[in-house]
Amino acid sequence: MVAQKAGEKGYQVDITQLLGFDTERRELLTEVENLRRARNELTAQSKGGKPTDEILEKGRQLRDQLADLEHRLEAIEKQYHELMSTVPNIPLEDVPVGASEDENQVVKKVGEPTSFDFEPKSHSVIAEAKDWIDKERAAKVAGSRFAYLKGDLALLQFAIINFTIQKLGDQSLIEQLIKDNNLILLPKAFTPVLPPALIRTEPYEASARLNAQEDTYQLAHDDLWLNASAEHSLCTMYWNEILPADQLPIRYIGYSTSFRREAGSYGKDTEGIFRMHQFDKLEMEVFSTPDTGLDEHKLLIAIQEYLVQQLGLPYTLIQKCTADIGKPNASGYDIDTWMPAQSNYRETHTADYMTDYQARDLKTRTRLTDGSIVLVHTNDATAFALGRILIAIIENNQTAEGNVIVPEVLVPFMGGKTQI
């Protein structure tokens, strides 16, 4: 079943070989533990007096045998973990089977594509005319796919950030969304976090998120990678820790500037700020007990829909198929928001449910009330990819004069401006 489900995600896994390594690993581990026990017993025999030649010889034999077995165990452990790392998370039963993103399924469509009584412009044309975006000077300083965001557009981004953090910090809103979606969860608000923008290799690899190294920037002289998304340095926060169950769920809303090489995207989405090497994101991250992980996934999707609806933007909710959800994910949903200049819905949000897959290598666990220790379940989801949602606001809210109507919920965060 594991091999079949892995294949549905596009991963070929040799389960027979993996089980063989696991059996050998377990057998060697038992032998190592037996030898260590024998050495401890021998040491206890010699306490209080000078050890005999027989005990000394026996000790040397056990030491040599143990060194040999530990060396073999280390080699087998390495092979086992290398092979184990090729096994993806098993998709949930309701995830549609598909060979590419073309087989993702539209769950719902909210709102109609925005219509205009004039010829709408792209966000880049509007923003450059307003002197909100300067890619030419950014290219001079940093190269292609960078931009200066200025003036009212920069203020609009900060307005979105403040609006989102305020909403997710409102426990009554979280409680209402839980109730509206028939979820069994605690109505705990989200804590805002400014996470590190750099991650060391070991925790990054353990998070199962450093799976596209050609797309992630690494510092030349340090064991550090630039954060490719805020949740990457949020999910690793409790690396090698045991969390008391009464602290869960832990819900964070993190803001970070993120970086991606965008390898393989040459000539794609080059206009404006849709696909950049540097971009800002608001990301939700949740650590929960296993029995609430799926409902947390549903809550994050409900929050995403609420936020986009508050901005008055048309969108579709997409359930991603097995080939598109990603290696560590058991389930994944996207929100694609209407972009008038492209006459298309484009991805602005994603929600990922990892079950305990991510926590396994991170060794992030919880101690339940009965004293047992289990792996936590992790979820992450976009609150706003700020560049892309700015595009959607500019293009959907543009006027014939080339101005942009500020979404009503953002007006208080824009000093009362209703139009920019």
N, C-alpha and C positions, 0 to 999 in steps of 0.2 A: 504493500500500500504506500509506504514512504517513497519507494522508487517511482511509482506511478504518479503520485502527487508532485514529486520533484520534477518529473518530466513534463507535467502540465504547466509548470512555471518556467520551463526551458532549461532545466539543470539535469544533467545525466550523472547519477550517483551510483557507485559500485557498492551496494548494500552488503553483498556477500563478503567482500574484502573488509569493509568497515566492521562487520560483526566478527570476522576472524581476528582483526587487530584487537577488538574489545575483549574477546575471550582470552587471547594471549596476554593482554595487559592485566586482566583480572588475576590470571594464574600467577604471573610474575609478582604482582602486588602481594598476593597471599604468601608466596615464598619469601619475599623480602620482609614482610611482617613477622613471619615465623623465625627467620634468622635474627632479626633485631631482638625478638623476645628471648631467643637462646643466648644471645650476647649479654643481655641484661641479667639473665639468671646466672650466667657464668661470673659476671662481675660481682653479683651478690654473694656467690660462694667464696670469693677471695677476699671479701671485706674482713677486716680485723686481723689479718695475718698476711705473711708473704705467700703469694700464689705459687703453686707447685709448677714444675716444668710441664707436667701434663696439661694443667689449666692454661699455661701460657701458650703451649702449642695449639690447644683447642681454640684459644682466642684468636691466634693468627689465622687458623683455617677459616673460622667464621668471618673474620674481617675480610679475607681475600674472596670468599664466596659471596659475601654481601656486596663488595665493591663490583664484582663481575655482574651480579644480578641487577644492581642499581644502574649500571651502565646500559645493560640490555633493556631495562624498564624505561630508561630515559629515551632511548632510541625508538622503542615501540610507542611510547606516549607521544613523541613528536609526530610519528607517522599517523597515529590515530587522530590527533587533533587537527593535523593538516587535512586529512580526509573528512573529518567531522565538519570542518569549516566549509566544505563544499555542499553540505546538505542545507537546503533552504528551509525556512519555516513552512509548515504545512498549512495550506489555505483552509479557511473555514468552509463548511459545507455549502453555504449559500453563495460563495464566490463563483461567478460564471467561468467556465473553462474556455480559454481562448488563446490563440497563438500570437496575437499582437494587440496593440491598443485599439485597432479597428473593431475589435470584438467587445470593447467596453460597452456597458449598457446604460442608457439614459433612464434614470429613476424618476425624475420629474423635471418639469420646465416651469420656471417662475417668471412671470412678466413677459412682455412681448418686445422684440427688438425695437429700439428707439427709432422713431420716424421723425423726419425734419421737413420743413417747407422750404428748405434751402439746401445747397450742396454741402454736406458736412465735410470738415477737414480732419486730418489726422492730428493726433496729440502733438506730434513733433512740429508740424506747421504752426499750430496755435502757440505752443510753448516757445518756439524760437522767435516768433513775432512779438511775444510778450517779454522776451529776454529771460525766460525761466530756465531754459536748458542751454548749456554751452558745451557741446561735444568737441568742437574744433580746438578750443584752448585746452580741454582735458586731454585730448589726444596728444597735443604738444607736450604736456607734462607727464602723462602716464601711459600713452598709447591708445589704441582703439578700444572701444567698448567701455569707456569711462565717460563720466559727465559731471559738470558742475550743475547742481540744482539751486536756483536762486529765487529771491523775492517771495511772491505769494505762493509759489509752488512749494518752496521749502516750508513756509508757514502751514500750508495745507497738510503736508506730511506730518508735521508735529501735531496738528489738530487731530489727525487720524489716530496717532499714537496715544494722545491724552484721552480721546473718546474711548478707545478700546480698553485701555487700562482701567478707566473709571467703570465701564460696563462690567468687565470681568471681575472687578473688585466688589461688585454689588451682590451680596449674598441672596437678596430677595429675587434678583433676576435669575440667578443660577437655580434657585428653588423652583421658580415658575417654569423654567425650561425643563427641569427634571419632571415636574408634574405633567406638563403638556405632552411629554414624550413617553409617559408611563414607565419611567425608569426607577429602579430601586437603588438610590444613591444618597449619600449625605450632601446637604446643600452647602458645601464649603466653597468659599470664594477663591479666586486665583491670586497668588502672591506675585507681584512684579519682580523680575530679576534682570539684572544686567550681567550676562555671563561673560567669561573670558572669550576673547576672539582667537585664542591659540589653544591647541590641544596636543598633548604628547602622543607619540605613536601607540604605546601600549594600551591606554584606555580607548583611543580612537578605533583601533583594530577590534578591541573587545566589544565595542558598541555595534559592530556590524555595519557601520556607516562609512568606513573608509574602504569602500568597495569600487571606487572609480578613481584610483590614484592619478590617472592621467588627467583627471578633471579637477584635482584638488591641489592647491598651491602648498609646497613644502619649503620651509626656510632652509637656505643652503647650508648654514653652519650650526644648526641647532636641531634637536630632536623635537621639532614642533611643526604643526600644520596650521594653516589659516582655516578658521571655522567656515565650513561650506553652508551652514545654516544654524540658526540659534539652538535648535533642539539637539545638535551634535554635542555641544558642551553643557547642555542641560541633562540629557539622559545619562551622562557619565558622572554626574555630580555625586552619586552615592555608590561609586565604584568600591567594591570590597567592603560593603557595609551591611549591617543587619538593622532594619528599621522596625521599631515597635508598631504593632498593628494599629494601636490607637492613634498613631500619627497619620495613618492613611485614610482617605486618599491625600496625596500631596499634589496640588495643582499649581503650576507655574505659568505665568505669561512672561516670556523672555523677549527682550529686544536686542538685536545684534546687527552690526554691519557684517555681511558675509561675502565670501569670495569664491568664484569658480572660474576655471580656465575656459569652460565652454568649448572643450575640444570637440572637433567634428562638426561645429556649427558655423563654419566659415561661410559667409554669404547669406546666412539665415537670420531673419528678424534683425536686420542691421539698422533699420530706421528707428530713431527715437531711443527710448530707454526700456524696451521690452526685454531684451536679453543682454545683460551686462556682466562684466567680470566682477564688479562690485555692486552690491545691492543691499537694501535694508529690509529686515523681516521682523514681524511680531509672530512668535511661535508659542503654542500651548504645549506643555509637557505634563503628563500625569503618571504618577506611580500609584498603583492600587493593589489590593489583594486579588488573587486569581478569580474569585467568584464575582467581582464587580468590573473586571477588565472590559468585557464586551459592552456593558452599559456605559462605561466611561467613553468608549469609542463613539457610541450613539450620541452621547451628550456633546462631544466635541463637534460632531457634524451639525447638531442642532444649533450650537453656538455660531458656527460658521455661517449657516443660513440666516440666522438672526442678524448678524453683523452686515451681511451683504444686503439684506432686505432693508435695514435701517438706512443704508445709503441710497436706496431706491434703484438699484441696478438689476437689469434682467440677467438671469443666469440659468444654467442647467446643473443638476446634480447627477454625477456619473458614478456608477459602481464599476470599479476596475476589474478586469478579468485576470486570470491566473498569471498570464505572461507579463502583465503590466504592474502588478502590485509591488514588485520588488522582492528581493531575496529574504530580508528579515520579517516581512509583513505577512500576517495571516489574513488581513482584510485591508482594503484601501478604497477610499472614495475621493473624487475630485469635484470641485466646483469650477465650472467654466463660465466666465462672465462675458457678456456681449461687448464686442469691440466694433463700433460702427465703421471705422476706417478700413477694417479688414473684412467687414460683412461676415463676421464669424464669432463664435464663442471661443475664447481662449482660456487656458488654465490659469487660475489665480489662487486656488486653494487645493491642498491635499490633506487627507486625514489617514494616518497609518496606525494600525493595531498590531503590535508585535507579540502578543501573549507573553510567555516567559522566555522567548527566544533571545531577546537582547540582554535580558538580565542574567542569562546563563553564564556567559563569559565575563560579564561585568561583575558577577557574584553579588548582585544587589538582591537582598533577601528581606524577609519580614518574619518576625516571631509572632505567631498567632496566639490567641488567648489561651489555648490548650498547651502552649509551650513548644509546639512543633515549629520548625523553621522551613519556610518554602520560598521559592523565587517570587519576586513581585511580577506583576504585569505592567507593561509600559505602553503608553499611547502618546503620539505627537500629532499635531495638526496646525496648519497655518491659520493664524488669526487674520493677518494681512501681509501679503508680499507687497511692500509699499509702492515700489515702482509700477507694478502692474495695475494696482488699484487706482493709482493716480491717473494712469492712462485711461482706465474705464470711466473715471469721473470726468476728466477733461472731454473725452469724446462723446459721452452720453449726455453731458450737461452743457454743451457748447451752445452759444447763441449765434445768430446771423452776424452780429457785430464782431465775433471772435472772442467774446468773453466767456467765462465759465461760471455757471450758477453753483454756489456752494451748497452741498446737501444740507438740509435743514438741521440735522442732528449735529453737524459740525460748526454751525454758525456761532454758538457760544464759545467755541475754542478758536475762532478766527477773529475775536474782538468785535463780533457783531456784523462782520462783512457777509453780505448775502450773495455777492458776485465779485469775481476777481478778473 
